[in-house]
């Protein structure tokens, strides 16, 4: 009989621990007025909550006397229950918004609060005057919903310096609005939809390539990787739901990768592949890695020049290499023979050439001096939008003698300073016939091919510095008026009609020789007169 009674007590204790049930508390006091009994239970028998939910303890009153306002009063004192959660009374770092609702219909009485800290806790309810002391309730708090501005971002392994093309890895510690860690292996991390962007110190954006989520790391973090493609110092911004993550932006640095010869690019220093004899041929070589970033340092390239007519290699004089800025090298040598040539820049050990090889260039006979040559005329300093303007060019050599060149060697570039909008000029050689000055048929600068044919077979015109597959200047039949551009002259008229007002710079080249001592002329175009028809 004793053993059966002991077994019943043990089973009753286990069941009461596992299954939350209303607890009856018999209040006691020193007062003469009888005290009511109280039963406490969780609303809907639910004792598991997410942080931020509302938890409610139902109160059932057994007995007791109520006043006219339906308030439970004992010896003039109203019921005032207090809760203690893990030895912290009332609002604390565990629960907040504690509300003791013991007014009105006693069937609706309860104590509500908002759990904010994740964990398992014990609730102690008491009121000394009513003799209430109950510690039978327990509850569990799970993390709430993700709150991006509380989530913490950091670099994996504290590594924030990468080589261009390498994968950069960041870790995000997901948290709810109350700072509870959210860690789950059952939920797909990409559902959190973190947005990653990188901004350079100067404000320009970097392409974040191949952004991928690597999943949970096993330590409560979400892993995110991307390819750092552009060199420089950056700030990595991480957002979620239009909120910036804690500790964002993260600073990081991207260094250039190894030099890739096939990605290096040559650029004519003066934007042309026509050079006056005894002058310097100059080419900028952009040293690039496989992603197109400039690679600083001096890299030893090999050079070969072949004459087109004989297909024989020729020696070059005064060959010179120099790194002018980090990642850009200057190649120069003297051109001492007229003709058409092919230039190749390569790495002999790797048997690789830089991109768009080979480069064609022409050396012409001329003795134009950039300082002694004269440029004058009203169109050199100002113009009006919509009206034709004009200036003249007089090519002279070192001794102020006329220096005739083939018409195709004269090049005029007119660019607006704010946006590089260009105005195309018309160049007219001035010739002397029986002592009289006459103008040869004008031709447009558009008729001088600087970059060779495009894939359609048409020609591309302009003064871009890119070498591309640059050929010797040639004539485009669509724009030439029939003038023989091989005609030689030392004097030229240049006319142009600007359509937009603004400040322009005019540069005049004789082959690779920039007139005015290498300085551009500044010209202002004023707005034209608007005509309204009524």
C-alpha positions in Angstrom: 0.0 0.0 0.0 2.8 2.4 0.9 4.7 1.6 -2.4 1.5 2.3 -4.4 1.1 5.7 -2.7 4.7 6.6 -3.3 4.4 5.6 -7.0 1.3 7.8 -7.3 3.1 10.8 -5.8 6.0 10.4 -8.3 3.8 10.1 -11.3 1.7 13.1 -10.3 4.9 15.2 -9.9 6.2 14.3 -13.4 2.9 15.0 -15.1 2.5 18.4 -13.4 6.1 19.3 -14.5 5.5 18.4 -18.2 2.0 19.6 -18.7 1.3 23.2 -17.5 -2.0 23.3 -15.6 -3.9 26.0 -13.7 -2.4 26.4 -10.3 -4.7 26.9 -7.3 -3.2 29.2 -4.7 -5.0 29.4 -1.4 -4.3 32.9 -0.1 -3.7 33.4 3.6 -3.3 36.5 5.7 -3.4 37.8 9.2 -6.6 39.7 8.4 -10.0 38.6 9.8 -11.6 38.9 6.3 -11.5 35.6 4.4 -9.2 35.6 1.4 -10.0 34.3 -2.0 -8.1 31.6 -3.8 -6.4 32.1 -7.1 -5.6 29.8 -10.1 -2.9 30.8 -12.6 -2.5 29.4 -16.1 -1.3 30.3 -19.6 -3.8 31.6 -22.1 -4.8 28.8 -24.4 -2.2 26.6 -22.5 0.5 28.3 -24.6 3.8 28.8 -22.8 6.1 29.2 -25.9 6.5 32.6 -27.5 8.6 34.4 -30.1 10.4 37.5 -28.8 8.1 40.4 -29.2 4.9 38.4 -28.8 2.4 39.1 -26.1 2.3 36.4 -23.3 -0.8 36.3 -21.1 -1.3 34.6 -17.7 -5.0 33.9 -17.0 -6.2 34.6 -13.4 -9.1 32.7 -12.0 -10.6 33.9 -8.7 -12.3 31.6 -6.3 -14.3 33.3 -3.6 -13.5 36.8 -2.2 -15.6 39.9 -2.0 -15.9 42.6 -4.7 -16.9 46.2 -4.2 -19.4 48.1 -6.4 -16.8 48.7 -9.0 -16.1 45.0 -9.2 -12.7 45.4 -7.6 -11.4 42.7 -5.3 -10.8 44.4 -1.9 -9.4 43.0 1.3 -9.3 45.3 4.3 -9.4 48.3 2.0 -6.6 47.0 -0.2 -7.1 46.1 -3.9 -5.4 43.2 -5.6 -2.0 44.2 -7.0 -0.1 41.2 -8.4 3.6 41.4 -9.2 5.6 39.0 -11.4 9.2 38.1 -11.0 11.0 36.4 -14.0 14.3 34.8 -13.1 14.6 37.0 -10.0 14.0 40.2 -12.0 10.8 42.1 -10.9 8.5 43.6 -13.4 10.0 45.2 -16.6 13.5 44.0 -17.1 15.9 42.8 -19.8 13.8 39.6 -20.0 10.3 40.9 -20.3 8.7 44.4 -20.9 5.4 46.0 -21.1 4.1 44.2 -18.0 0.4 44.9 -17.5 -1.7 43.8 -14.5 -5.3 43.6 -15.7 -7.5 43.0 -12.6 -10.4 45.3 -13.4 -13.8 44.6 -14.7 -15.2 41.0 -15.1 -12.9 38.7 -13.1 -13.3 36.1 -15.8 -11.2 38.3 -18.0 -8.4 39.0 -15.5 -4.9 38.4 -16.5 -1.3 39.5 -16.5 0.3 40.2 -19.9 3.9 41.0 -20.8 6.2 41.0 -23.9 9.1 38.5 -23.7 12.2 40.0 -25.3 15.1 37.6 -24.3 15.5 34.2 -25.8 15.5 31.3 -23.3 13.5 29.3 -20.8 12.3 31.2 -17.7 10.3 30.8 -14.5 7.5 33.2 -13.4 6.9 34.0 -9.8 3.5 35.7 -9.0 2.9 37.3 -5.7 0.8 39.8 -3.6 1.8 40.0 0.0 -1.5 41.6 1.2 -3.6 38.8 -0.5 -1.1 36.1 0.5 -0.4 35.1 -3.1 2.9 33.3 -3.7 2.9 31.2 -6.9 6.0 29.9 -8.7 4.6 27.1 -10.8 4.6 28.8 -14.3 7.4 28.4 -16.8 7.7 29.7 -20.4 10.1 29.5 -23.4 11.1 32.4 -25.7 12.3 31.8 -29.3 14.0 34.4 -31.5 11.6 36.8 -33.2 11.6 37.9 -36.9 14.8 39.1 -38.5 15.5 42.8 -38.0 18.2 43.9 -40.4 19.5 47.0 -38.5 20.4 44.8 -35.5 22.2 42.2 -37.6 25.9 42.3 -37.4 28.2 42.1 -40.5 31.9 41.3 -40.5 34.7 40.0 -42.7 35.3 36.3 -42.5 38.5 35.8 -40.6 38.9 39.6 -40.4 40.4 39.6 -43.9 39.5 42.7 -45.8 42.3 42.9 -48.4 41.9 41.0 -51.6 43.5 40.5 -55.0 41.3 41.4 -58.0 39.4 38.3 -59.1 39.5 36.6 -55.7 36.4 35.8 -53.7 35.7 38.0 -50.7 33.7 36.5 -47.9 31.6 38.3 -45.3 29.6 36.9 -42.3 26.2 38.1 -41.1 25.0 37.4 -37.7 21.2 37.4 -38.0 19.3 38.9 -35.0 15.8 39.9 -34.1 14.7 43.3 -33.0 15.8 42.6 -29.4 19.2 41.4 -30.3 18.6 37.6 -30.0 20.7 35.5 -32.3 18.8 33.8 -35.1 20.4 30.6 -36.1 18.7 27.9 -38.1 19.8 25.1 -40.4 16.3 24.5 -41.7 15.7 27.9 -43.2 17.3 29.0 -46.4 19.7 32.0 -45.7 19.0 33.5 -49.1 15.4 34.2 -48.0 16.8 37.0 -45.8 17.6 38.9 -49.1 20.6 40.9 -48.0 21.6 43.5 -50.6 25.4 44.0 -51.1 27.0 47.0 -52.9 30.4 48.6 -52.9 31.3 52.2 -53.3 34.8 53.5 -53.9 36.2 56.3 -51.8 35.7 58.8 -54.7 32.0 57.8 -54.8 32.1 55.5 -57.9 30.5 52.1 -57.7 32.2 48.8 -58.1 30.6 45.8 -59.7 29.9 43.1 -57.1 30.2 40.0 -59.2 28.8 36.5 -58.6 27.1 37.3 -55.3 26.3 34.0 -53.6 25.0 32.8 -50.3 27.2 30.0 -48.8 24.6 29.0 -46.1 24.9 28.7 -42.4 28.4 28.4 -41.1 27.5 26.3 -38.1 28.1 29.1 -35.7 24.9 31.0 -36.3 26.3 33.1 -39.1 25.1 33.4 -42.7 28.0 33.4 -45.2 28.0 35.7 -48.3 30.7 35.7 -51.0 31.4 37.9 -54.0 34.2 38.5 -56.5 36.1 41.7 -56.0 36.8 42.9 -59.6 38.0 46.5 -59.4 41.1 47.7 -57.6 40.9 50.5 -55.0 39.7 51.3 -51.5 36.0 50.6 -51.0 33.2 50.6 -48.5 30.9 47.6 -48.6 27.3 48.4 -47.9 25.0 45.6 -46.7 21.2 46.2 -46.4 18.1 44.2 -45.8 14.6 45.5 -46.2 15.8 49.1 -46.7 17.7 48.9 -43.4 21.5 49.1 -43.1 23.1 46.3 -41.1 25.0 47.1 -37.9 28.7 47.8 -38.6 28.0 48.5 -42.3 29.7 49.8 -44.3 32.7 47.6 -44.1 36.0 49.0 -45.4 38.1 46.8 -47.8 40.9 47.0 -50.3 41.3 45.3 -53.7 44.8 45.0 -55.2 45.6 44.3 -58.8 46.2 40.7 -59.9 49.1 39.5 -62.0 49.8 41.3 -65.3 48.2 39.6 -68.3 50.1 40.6 -71.5 47.1 39.9 -73.7 45.0 42.4 -71.8 47.5 45.2 -72.0 46.5 48.0 -74.4 48.5 50.5 -76.4 47.4 54.1 -77.0 48.9 56.7 -79.4 50.0 59.6 -77.2 48.8 62.2 -79.7 45.8 60.3 -81.0 47.3 59.7 -84.4 49.4 57.0 -86.1 51.0 59.5 -88.5 54.4 60.9 -87.5 56.6 63.6 -88.9 60.1 62.4 -89.7 62.8 62.9 -87.1 60.1 63.2 -84.4 59.3 60.9 -81.5 56.8 58.1 -81.8 55.2 57.8 -78.4 52.8 55.1 -77.2 51.2 54.6 -73.8 51.0 51.0 -72.6 48.3 50.2 -70.1 49.6 47.3 -68.0 46.5 45.3 -67.0 45.5 42.2 -65.2 42.9 39.7 -66.5 40.1 41.9 -65.3 41.4 45.0 -66.9 42.8 46.7 -63.8 46.0 48.7 -64.1 49.0 46.8 -62.6 51.7 49.2 -61.3 55.4 48.5 -61.7 57.8 48.4 -64.6 57.2 45.5 -66.9 59.8 44.7 -69.6 58.2 44.5 -73.0 59.8 43.5 -76.3 59.4 45.6 -79.5 59.6 44.9 -83.2 59.2 47.3 -86.2 58.7 45.9 -89.7 58.6 48.0 -92.9 55.5 47.2 -94.8 57.1 47.5 -98.3 60.0 45.1 -97.7 58.5 43.1 -94.7 61.9 43.4 -93.1 62.6 44.3 -89.5 64.3 47.6 -89.0 66.3 48.9 -86.0 64.8 51.7 -83.9 66.7 54.6 -82.5 66.6 55.9 -79.0 64.2 53.2 -77.8 62.9 54.2 -74.4 60.5 52.8 -71.7 59.3 54.6 -68.7 56.5 54.2 -66.2 54.8 57.6 -66.3 52.1 56.8 -63.7 51.4 53.6 -61.8 50.3 51.0 -64.3 51.0 53.1 -67.5 54.2 52.8 -69.3 55.5 55.1 -72.1 57.3 53.6 -75.1 59.1 56.0 -77.4 61.6 56.0 -80.1 62.8 58.2 -83.0 61.4 57.8 -86.5 64.2 58.4 -89.0 62.8 56.9 -92.2 59.7 57.8 -94.1 57.3 55.1 -95.1 54.7 52.7 -93.7 55.5 50.4 -90.8 54.1 47.8 -88.5 54.8 47.9 -84.7 54.5 44.9 -82.4 54.8 45.0 -78.6 55.1 41.6 -77.0 56.6 39.4 -74.4 59.2 37.1 -76.0 59.4 34.7 -73.1 55.6 34.1 -73.0 55.2 34.4 -76.7 52.3 36.8 -76.2 51.5 40.2 -77.7 49.5 43.0 -76.2 45.9 43.4 -77.4 45.1 44.5 -81.0 48.5 43.9 -82.3 50.1 44.8 -84.7 49.8 48.6 -84.9 50.3 50.3 -88.3 51.9 53.7 -88.5 53.1 56.1 -91.1 56.2 58.4 -91.1 55.9 61.4 -93.5 58.4 64.0 -94.6 57.7 67.3 -93.0 59.5 69.9 -90.9 56.6 71.6 -89.1 57.6 73.4 -85.9 54.9 73.5 -83.3 56.0 76.9 -81.9 56.8 78.7 -85.1 53.7 77.7 -87.0 51.0 80.5 -87.0 47.3 80.1 -86.4 45.0 83.2 -86.5 41.5 84.3 -87.4 38.3 85.3 -85.6 37.1 81.8 -85.3 40.0 80.9 -83.1 38.7 82.9 -80.2 34.9 83.0 -80.5 31.8 82.0 -82.5 28.0 82.0 -82.5 26.0 78.9 -82.4 24.6 78.1 -85.9 27.0 80.4 -87.7 30.1 79.5 -89.7 33.4 80.6 -88.3 36.9 80.5 -89.7 40.6 80.6 -88.9 43.8 79.9 -90.9 46.8 77.7 -90.2 50.3 78.6 -91.6 52.8 75.7 -91.1 56.4 76.8 -90.7 59.6 75.0 -89.9 62.3 75.8 -87.3 63.6 78.7 -89.5 60.1 80.2 -90.2 60.1 78.9 -93.7 56.8 77.4 -95.0 56.6 73.7 -94.3 54.2 72.0 -96.7 52.7 68.6 -95.9 50.1 66.5 -97.5 46.6 67.7 -96.6 45.7 64.5 -94.8 48.3 65.2 -92.1 46.6 68.3 -90.8 44.1 67.5 -88.1 41.8 69.8 -86.1 40.0 68.8 -83.0 37.3 71.1 -81.5 35.8 69.8 -78.2 33.5 71.4 -75.6 35.1 71.3 -72.2 32.1 70.3 -70.1 31.2 67.2 -72.1 33.6 66.7 -75.0 30.9 67.5 -77.5 32.8 67.8 -80.8 32.5 70.1 -83.8 33.7 68.7 -87.1 35.8 71.2 -89.1 36.3 71.6 -92.8 39.9 72.0 -93.8 40.8 73.8 -97.1 44.4 73.8 -98.4 45.4 77.3 -99.7 47.5 77.1 -102.9 49.2 79.7 -105.1 48.3 79.6 -108.8 50.0 82.2 -111.0 50.7 84.4 -108.1 47.1 84.2 -106.9 45.8 82.6 -103.7 43.2 80.0 -104.4 41.5 77.5 -102.1 41.6 73.8 -103.0 38.3 72.0 -102.7 37.6 71.7 -99.0 37.6 68.4 -97.2 36.2 67.4 -93.9 38.2 66.0 -91.1 35.7 63.2 -91.3 37.5 62.0 -94.4 40.7 61.1 -92.5 40.5 57.5 -91.1 42.1 57.2 -87.7 40.9 53.8 -86.6 40.4 51.7 -89.7 37.3 49.9 -90.9 34.6 48.7 -88.5 33.1 45.2 -88.9 30.6 46.5 -91.5 33.4 47.7 -93.8 32.6 51.3 -93.1 35.2 53.7 -91.6 35.2 55.0 -88.0 36.3 58.6 -87.5 37.4 60.8 -84.6 40.3 61.6 -82.4 40.0 59.0 -79.7 43.3 58.0 -78.2 42.6 54.3 -78.5 45.0 52.6 -80.9 42.7 49.8 -81.9 43.8 48.2 -85.1 45.0 51.6 -86.3 45.8 52.0 -89.9 47.5 54.8 -91.8 45.1 57.6 -92.6 43.0 57.0 -95.7 40.1 58.6 -97.5 36.5 57.7 -97.1 34.7 58.2 -100.5 31.4 59.1 -98.7 32.8 62.4 -97.3 35.6 63.4 -99.6 34.7 66.0 -102.2 37.2 64.7 -104.7 40.3 66.6 -103.4 43.5 64.8 -103.7 44.6 64.6 -100.1 48.1 63.9 -101.3 48.4 67.5 -102.4 51.0 69.4 -100.3 50.4 72.8 -98.8 51.7 74.8 -95.9 48.6 77.1 -95.6 45.1 76.0 -94.7 41.7 77.5 -94.0 39.6 75.9 -91.3 35.8 76.5 -91.1 33.3 75.1 -88.7 29.7 75.6 -87.6 29.1 75.0 -83.9 25.5 74.1 -82.8 25.9 74.4 -79.1 27.1 77.2 -76.9 29.9 76.9 -74.4 33.6 76.9 -73.9 35.6 74.9 -76.4 39.3 73.8 -76.8 40.8 73.7 -80.2 43.8 71.5 -80.9 45.6 71.6 -84.2 48.0 68.8 -85.2 50.4 68.4 -88.1 50.7 64.6 -87.8 51.9 64.1 -84.3 53.1 67.7 -83.9 50.7 69.8 -81.7 50.8 73.5 -82.7 50.9 76.4 -80.3 53.7 74.8 -78.3 51.5 71.9 -77.3 48.8 74.0 -75.8 45.1 74.1 -76.9 43.3 77.3 -78.0 40.3 78.4 -75.9 37.2 79.5 -77.8 33.8 80.6 -76.6 30.6 79.9 -78.6 27.7 82.2 -77.7 24.0 81.3 -78.1 22.5 82.2 -81.5 19.4 84.3 -82.1 16.1 82.4 -81.9 13.5 83.2 -84.6 9.8 82.6 -83.9 7.3 82.4 -86.7 3.8 83.6 -85.8 
